[in-house]
Amino acid sequence: MTANRPIACDLVISGGTILDGTGDAARPGDVGVTGDRIRAVTDAGGLTAPRVVDAAGLVVCPGFIDLHSHADFSIAGHPGADTALAQGVTTLLTGNCGWSPFPLSDRDALPRATEFLQPELDWGWSDAAGYADAVDATEPAVNIALQVGHSSIRLAVLGSDDRPPDEDELVRMRDLVAQAADQGVHGFSTGLIYAPGCYADTAEVAALVQAAAESGLLYSTHMRNESAQLLESVREALDTAAASGARLEISHLKAMGPSNHGTVDAALRLIDQAAADGVDVSCDVYPYTASSTTLTSFLPTWSMDGGVDQLLERLSDPDTRAWVCSELREQLAGDVDPAAIVIADLPPGPHADAVGRSLADVAAGLGTDAADAALRLLGDHRGAVAIVHHGMADRDVSAALAHPLTSVASDGWTMRPTGSGRPHPRSFGTFSRVLGRFVREGGELELAEAVRKMTSLPAARAGLRDRGVLSSGAFADVAVLDPATVIDRSTFDDPWQLSIGVAHVLVAGQPAVRDGAVTGDRHGKMLRRT
């Protein structure tokens, strides 16, 4: 806008370079904030306020929106969310990969199934509404938007069993999707590679995605396979979305294993064709060639029937353990390299020194092979072994990141700035890494386009109104950063390092980062879909 007379605001960000989140070119200007909203964005001055942030030489853009987070399991334990704010992230979409902390019908099953995420929760609720109230009570420093997870729904209705739902059970599962939607969640997610989500056939998934679509929810999916069957899995997701009319988000698009490197290009072509055919589809990616998950994800699916405790019972039986080990050994002899699997964290037990070491190295130290070592770790540490898996190619990450339908997203859950273990650095550096290494150093993205992939695009996918853009009337979630210095510092060997180069962050118009330091003020909230 062009100001014709002075406009009184509570705060003005003055003299910066505006990137409004739409992908439009940068322009000089000022941003005026009143209350929790942007009052004006102007290139002609005329904004007055008792508080002025000098943004000379800096970029002013919307606060970043992380479309794929698991912080619903950690935000209550550290509502300050330092790792997100230091990158300029102001909003997190949670409940991904089929896991959400609700619905909760069994006080043991869901906490046990998600122990690898190291949940910092008291589990004092039963549904999305109760969970949302509990998070609001912690006064989080960032905004949280929820999705409901398929595996969590399955646990609530079927338990951990490997079987299809009967007609009444499927109705109950659909009702839980609708109930969560009525209580303000923004999406429904699947994790079709994890038990119990992997036990669902296409008909079950289709029925639940249809229920999600009827409620206007986003459908986010961690697909059935991200290696040799990547393309088949993409087709399944696209067909499900096409049949239901759901908005589809393909989570953390990747190709795992050397023999599958390069197939991301073909996956993107399938996505492009589906979009041309009218499917409302997009995807997201994190800028690393390693994933992070639970060690149980490599086990044969039958071994997880009944949940983690049933797995541990099977491992205590020599004959059944040998069977599990044999099948795991076949997989590790194929496209999964034990030297590329690094132990990130595990509960107390006899193998604490495994953290930070590869599965191959742990096996050598135990005088055994990788399959047997993996089962020892699981058996001795409650089946809750978190790993980092180095299995992707740079070219695939770059191809996914460059695609116009791709959002930047972390897939992280570590909110604390310090701690133990070797968590994946994506929690600390996803957004700053894209800006520093893929924009400034590599030139693989233009800055305006990178910002769009972190702001207006994920906001649109999640259905977050008045967020992800700098415009009059939008919520005043704002990041001010130095494009010459913004960078990630977290590494796989030394992950506990915050990003640098983000000078200021506003959440709801209030300073969450000032002069590069997290303020400790907490003005985020639960974003309930209405």
KOLTIPA-365906 format. One record per residue: x negated, y negated, z negated of N, C-alpha, C in turn. Coordinates in steps of 0.2 Angstrom, whole numbers, plus 5000, padded with zeros to 4 digits. Layout:
BEGIN
XYZXYZXYZ;...
end
This chain:
BEGIN
499650065000500050005000499649945000;499849885002499549825001499849784996;499549754991499849724985499949644987;500549624986500649554987500649504981;500649534975500649504969500349554964;500049524958499749574953500349624951;500049684950500449734947500149754941;500549754935500249774929500349844928;499749874926499749944925499449954918;499450024915499050034909498350044910;498150074916497450084918497350084925;496750054927496650054934495950084935;495950124941495350154943495150114949;494550074948494450024953493750034957;493850014963493250014968492950074970;493350134970493150194972493350204979;493150264982493350294988493950344987;494450324990495050364989495150424994;495150484992495450544996496050564993;496650554996497250564993497550634993;497150684995497350754995497650785001;497850735005498250755011497750785017;497150775016496650785021496550725026;496850665024496750605028496050575026;495750535031495050515030495050465023;494450465021494350425015494350355016;494550315011494650245012494550205005;494250145005494150114999494850094996;494850094989495450064986495450074978;495950054975496050064968496750104967;496750134961497350174959497550144952;498150124952498450104946498950154942;498850164936499250214932499650184927;500250204926500750174921501050234918;500950244911501250304908500850374911;501250414913500950484916501050484923;501150424927501250424934500850374937;500650384943500350334947500750274949;500650214947501050164949500850134956;500250134958500050104965499450134967;499350144974498750154977498650094982;498150054981498049994985497349984988;497349954994496649934996496549864996;497049824993497049754993496949724986;496749764981496649734974497349724971;497349674967498049654964498249694958;497849744956498149784950497749764944;498149754938497849734932498049784927;497649784922497749834916497249824911;497449834905496949834899496349874899;496449934903495849984904495749984911;495049984912494849984919494250044920;494350084924493750134926493450114932;492750104931492350084937492150144941;492450144947492350204952491850184958;491550134957491050114963490550174964;490550184970490150244973490350314972;490950314969491350384967491950394971;492150454972492750474975493250484970;493850454972494450464968494950514971;495150564968495650614972496050644966;496550674969497050714964496650764960;496850774954496550824950496650894953;496150934953496151004957496651054954;496951094958497451144956497251204957;497151244952496851314953497451364954;497551384960498051424962498051494959;497451524957497351584955496951594949;497351594943496951594936497251644932;496851674927497151714922497051684915;497051614915497051584909497651594904;498151624907498751634902498551684897;497951714898497751764892497251724888;496951664889496451634886496551564883;497051534887497151464885497351444878;497751494875497951484868497351484863;496851524865496251524861495851474862;495851434867495451374868495851324873;496251294870496751244874496351184877;495751174874495351124877495151134884;495051194887494951204894494351174897;493851174893493251134895492951154902;492951224903492651244910493051224916;493751214915494151184920494051114921;494151074916494051004916493450974919;492851014917492250994919492150994927;492551034930492651034937493150994941;493550954936494050914939494750954940;494751014937495351044937495851024932;496451014934496950984929497651034929;497651074933498251124933498051194935;498351244932498151314933498851354934;498851394940499351434941499151504938;499551534934499351594930499751654932;499651714929500151764930499951804936;499351804938499151834945498951904944;498851944950498652004950499052054946;499752034946500252084943500252074935;499852034932499752034925499951964922;500451964918500651904914500751934907;500751884902500851904895501551914893;502051924898502751934897502951974903;503552004903503952014897503652074893;503852064887503452104881504052144878;504052214879504552254876504152304871;503552314873503152364869502552324866;502552314859502052264856501352294857;501252354859500552384860500352394868;500852414872500652434879500352374883;500652314883500352264887499752234884;499652224878499052204875498452254876;498652324876498152374877497952374885;498452364889498252364896497852314899;497952254895497552194897496952174893;496752224889496152214884495552194888;495452214894494852194898494852124899;495352084899495452014900495251974893;495152014888494951984881495451934879;496151954879496651904878496551874871;496751814870496651774864497451754863;497851804861498551794860498751824854;499351794851499651834845500251874847;500451874854500951914856501651904853;501751844850502351834846502951804850;503051834856503651814860503851884864;504351874868504651934872504651914879;504751844881504851834888504551764890;504651744896504251684898504351624894;505051614892505151554888504851554882;504751614878504451614872503651604873;503451634878502651624879502551544881;502951514885502851444887502951404881;503351414876503451374870502751384866;502551444866501951454862501351414865;501251414871500751374874500851304873;501451284874501551204873501351184866;501451234861501351214854500551204853;500151234857499451224857499151164860;499651124863499451064866498851074871;498951104876498351124881498151054884;497451054886497150994889497350994897;497551054899497751054906498451074907;498751074913499451094914499351164916;499851204914499951274915500651284919;500551324925501151344928501151424928;501751454927501751524926501951564932;501751624933502051674937502151734932;502651784934502751844931502451904935;502151944931501752004934502152064935;502052094941502352164942502152214937;501552224936501252274931501552264924;501652194922501952184915502652204915;503052194921503752214921503752284921;503352324925503352394925503252424918;502752394915502652414908503252414903;503652354904504252344900504752394902;504852414908505352454910505152534910;504552544913504352614914503852634910;503552594906502952614903502352614908;501852654906501252664910501352724915;501852754916501952814919501952804927;501652854930501552864937502152894940;502652854941503352884944503752824947;504152834951504552784954505152764949;505452704949505952694945506652724948;507052744943507752764946508152704947;508752704950509152654952509252604946;509452624940509552584935508952544933;508352574933507752544931507552494936;507652504942507452454947507952394946;508552404945508952344943508752304937;508452344932508152304926507552264928;507152294932506552264935506752204939;507252204943507452144947507752094942;508052114937508352064932507852034929;507252064927506752034924506351984928;506351994934506051944939506551884939;507251894939507651834940507651804933;507651834927507651804921507051764920;506451784922505851744922505951684926;506251684932506351634936506751584933;507351604930507751564926507451524921;506851554918506551524912505951484915;505851474921505451424924504751444927;504651504928504051524931504051504939;503551504942503451484949503351534954;503151594951503051654956503051714953;503051764957503051834955502351864959;501951904955501351934957501352004957;500952034961500752104961500052114961;499852174958499152194958499152264960;499152274966499352344969498752394969;498152364966497552404965497452434958;497852404954497852424946498352464944;498252504940498852544936499152494931;499752494930500252534934500552514940;500352454942500552424949500452464955;499852504955499752544960500152604961;500552614956501052674957501652654960;501752594962502352574965502352584973;502852614976502852624983503052554986;503052554993503252494996504052474995;504452524994505152514993505252474986;504852494981504952464975504652384975;504052384978503852314979504252264983;504552294989505052254993505652234989;505952274985506452264981506352204976;505752204973505552154968505452084971;505052094977504952034981505552004984;506052044985506652014988507051974982;506952004976507251964970506851904969;506251904970505851844969506051794974;506151814980506351764986506951734984;507451774982508151754980508151694975;507651704971507551644966507051594968;506851594974506451544976505651544974;505451604972504751604969504251624974;503651604973503051624977502951694976;502751734981502451794980501751794981;501351814975500651814976500451894975;499951914979499751984979499051994979;498852034974498152064975498352134978;498152134985498352194989498152264987;498352314990498252384988497452394989;497152364994496552384996496152324999;495552314997495152264999494452285002;494452345005493852375008494052415014;494052475015494152515021494952505024;495352495019496052485021496352415020;495852365021496052295020496552275025;496552295032496952265037497652295036;497652365034498352395032498652365026;498252345021498552305016498852235017;498452205022498752135024499352145028;499452195032500052205036500652225031;500452265026500952275021501252215017;500752175015500952105012501352065017;501152065023501552015028502252045030;502252115030502952145032503352135026;503152135020503552125014503852055014;503352005015503651945015504051925021;503951955027504351945032505051965031;505152025028505752055027506152025022;505851995017506151955011506251885012;505851855016505851785017505451745012;505051785008504651755002504151715005;503951665001503251625002502751675000;502251685004501751735002501051705001;500751724996500051704994499651764994;499151774998498651834998498151814994;498051844988497551824983496851844985;496351794983495651804984495451854990;495651824996495551865002494751885003;494651955003493951975004493852045007;493252065009493152125011492552155007;492752205003492252234999491852295002;491152295001490752355004490452335010;489852355011489452335017489752355024;490052415024490352445030491052405032;491252365027491852325029491752255030;491152235029490952165030491152145037;491452085038491652055045492352065046;492752105042493452115043493852065041;493652015037494051955035494251915041;493851915047494051885053494651915056;494751975056495352015058495852005054;495752005047496351985042496651915043;496151865045496451805046496851795052;496651835057497051835064497751865062;497751915058498451945056498851885053;498551855048498851795045499151745050;498651725054498851675059499451695064;499451765066499951785070500651785066;500551805060501151815056501451735055;501051695053501251625053501551595059;501251615065501551595071502251625072;502351685069503051715070503551695064;503351645060503751625055503751645048;503251685047503051705040502751645036;502951635030502751575026502151605022;501551605025500951635022500351595021;499951605016499351575015498951625011;498251605010497851645005497451595001;497051624997496551584993495851624993;495351594990494651624990494251584985;493851624982493351594978492651594981;492151544980491551544984490951584981;491151644980490551694978490651754981;490151794982490151864985490151914980;490351904974490451954969491151944966;491551994965492151994961492052014954;492652014950492552024943493252064941;493152114938493752154936493652204931;494052254930493952314925493652374928;493152404925492852464927493352524929;493952524926494452574927494652564934;494552504938494852504944494552544949;493952574948493652624952493852694951;494252704946494452774944494952804948;495052864949495652894953496252874949;496752854953497352824950497752874945;497752934947498052984942497752984935;497152964935496852964928497052914924;497352864927497652804923498452814921;498752874923499452884922499552884915;499952844912500152844905499752784901;499252754905498852694902498152714900;497852664897497152674895497052724889;497552734885497452784879497552854882;497952864887497952924890497352944894;497052894897496452894901495852924895;495852894890495352914885495452984882;496153004882496253074880496053124885;496053104892495853144897495053154897;494753094895494053094895493753134889;494153144884493953184879494053264880;494353284885494453354887493853364893;493453414891492853424896493053434903;493553474904493753494911494053434915;494553404911494853344915494353294916;493853284911493353234912492953244918;492753314919492353334925492653314931;493353324931493753314937493753234939;493853194934493853124935493153104937;492653134934491953114936491753134943;492053194945491853214952492153164957;492753144956493153094961492753024960;492553004954492252944954491552944957;491253004957490553014960490653004967;491153034970491253024978491352954980;491652914976491752844977491152804977;490752824972490052784971489552804976;489652864979489252884984489452854991;489952824991490252794997490052714998;490552674998490452604999490352564993;490352594987490252564981489552574978;489152524977488452534975488452524968;488252574964488152564957487652514955;487152494959486752444957487052374958;487652374962487952314963488552294957;488652344953489152334948488752324941;488952264939488552234933489052234927;488852254921489352254915489352184913;489952154913490052084910490252084903;490552124900490752124893491152194891;491152204885491452264883491552254875;492052294872492152294865491552324861;491552314855491052344851490952414852;490352444852490252514853489552524853;489352584855488652604855488252574861;488552544866488152524872488152454873;488152414868488152344868487552314873;487052354873486452334877486652334885;487252364887487352374894487552304897;487752254893488052194895487452154899;487552134905487152104910486652154914;486752214913486452264917486852304922;486552324927486952364932487152434930;487652454933487852524931487352574933;486952564938486352604940485852604935;485752544932485152534927485452574920;486052564919486352594913486252674913;486452694919486352764920485652794919;485252754922484552774922484252774914;484552724911484352724903484652784899;485152804902485552864898485252934901;484852934906484652994909485253034913;485652994916486253024919486352994926;486953004929487052974935487652914934;487752874939488152824938488952844936;489152894939489852914937489952934930;489452974928489452994921489352934916;488952894918488752834914489452784913;489752784919490352744919490852774914;490952834914491452864909491252864902;490552864901490352854894490452784892;490352734896490552664894491252664892;491652684897492452684896492652724889;492352784888492552824883492352794876;491752764876491452734870491652664868;492052634873492252564872492952544874;493352594872494152584872494352574879;493952594884494252594891494252514894;493952474890494052404892493352374894;493052394899492452374901492552324907;492352264906492352214912491752214916;491852204922491252204927491252154931;490652134934490552094940490352144946;490652134952490452184957490252144963;489552144965489252114970489352154977;489952134980490152184986490352144992;490252084992490552044998489952015002;490151985008489651955012489751875013;489251835013489251765014489751745020;489651785025490051765031490751765030;490951815026491651825025491951775021;491551755015491751705011491851635015;491351625019491351565023491951565028;492151615031492651625036493351605032;493451645027494051625023494151555021;493551535018493551465015493751415021;493451425027493551375032494251375035;494651425034495351435037495751385034;496151345039496651295036497151315031;497351385031497851405027497551425020;496951415019496651445013496551395007;496751405001496651364996496051384992;495651344988495151364984495451384977;495251434974495551464968494951504965;495051504958494451534954494551604953;495151634951495251704949494851704942;494751654938494451654932494851654926;494551664920494951654914494551624908;493951614909493551594903493651514903;493951494897494051424896493551394891;493251434887492751414882492151394886;491751344883491151324886490551364884;490651394878490051444876490451504873;490051564873490251624871489751684872;490051744872489551804873489751834879;489351884881489451914887489151884893;489351914899489151884906489751874910;490151824908490751814913490551794920;490951804924490851784931490851704931;490351674935490251604935490851564938;491251604941491851564945492251524940;492351554934492751514929492351444927;491751434928491351374927491251334933;491251364939490951324944491351324951;491951364952492251374958492251304962;492551254959492751194963492151154964;491751144959491151104960490651144965;490651204965490251244970490451234977;491051234978491351214985491051144987;491151094983491051024984490251014985;489851054981489151044981488851084986;488951144987488651194991488951204998;489551204999489851215005490051145009;490151095005490251025008489550985009;489250975003488650925004488050965007;487951025004487351055006487451095013;487951135013488051175019488351145025;488751095024489151065029489651105032;489951155028490451205031491151175031;491251125027491851095026491751015026;492250985028492250905027492550895020;492350845017492550835010493250825009;493550785014494250775014494650845014;494450885019494750955019494650995013;494050995010493951035004494451004999;494550944998494950914993495650934994;495850935001496550955002496651035000;496151075001496251144999496251154991;496051104988496051104980496651064977;497051034981497550984979498250994982;498350964988499050964991499251034993;498751074996498951134998499151184993;498751194987498951234982499551214979;499651144978500251114975500851134979;500851134986501351154990501551224990;501051264989501151344989501451354982;501251324977501551344970502251304969;502451264974503051224973503051174967;502451144966502351094961502451024964;503050994962503250934965502850874962;502650824966502350764964501650774961;501350824963500650844961500250854967;499550854966499150864972499050814977;499350754976499250694980499150634976;498750584979498750514976499250474979;499850454976500350414979500750384974;501050334975501550304970502050354968;502150354961502650404959502350474957;501850494960501550554958501250554951;501250614948500950624942500150604942;499950564936499350544936498850594933;498750644937498250694936497650674941;497150654939496650624944495950644942;495550654947494850664946494450614950;493850594946493450544949492750574949;492450584955491850624955491250594960;490650614959490150584963489950644968;490150624974489950674980489250694981;488850654978488050664979487850704974;488150714968487850754963488350814960;488950814962489350864960489150934962;489050984957488751044958488951094952;488951154954489051204949488351224946;488251244939487651264936487651334934;488251364933488351424930488151474936;487751524933487451584937487651644934;487551704938487751764936487251784930;486651764930486251784924486351734918;486551674919486651624914487251584915;487851624914488451594916488751534912;488551524905488851484901488551414902;488651384908488451314909489051274913;489251224910489751184914489451144920;489951134924489751094931489651024929;489350994934489150924933489350884939;489450814938489550774944490250744944;490750774940491450744939491350694933;491450634935491350574930491950564925;492550574928493150554924493750604927;494150624922494750654924495350634920;495850614923496450604919496950654920;497250674914497850724914498450684911;498950674915499550634913499350564911;498850534915498650474914498250454908;498050514905497550504899496850534900;496350504897495650524899495550594896;495450644900495250714898494450724899;494150684904493450684904493250604905;492750584901492550514902491750514902;491550484908490850474909490450544909;490850594912490550664912490650704906;490950684901491050724895491750734894;491950804892492550814890492750784884;493350744883493450704878493750744872;494050794873494450834868495150814867;495350754871496050744871496450794875;497050804873497450864876498150834878;498250824884498850794887499150844892;498950904893499250944898499950974895;500251014899500851044897501051094901;501551134899501851194903502251164908;502151174914502551154920503151204921;503651194919504251234920504651224927;504751274931505051264937505751244936;506051194939506751184938507151184945;
end
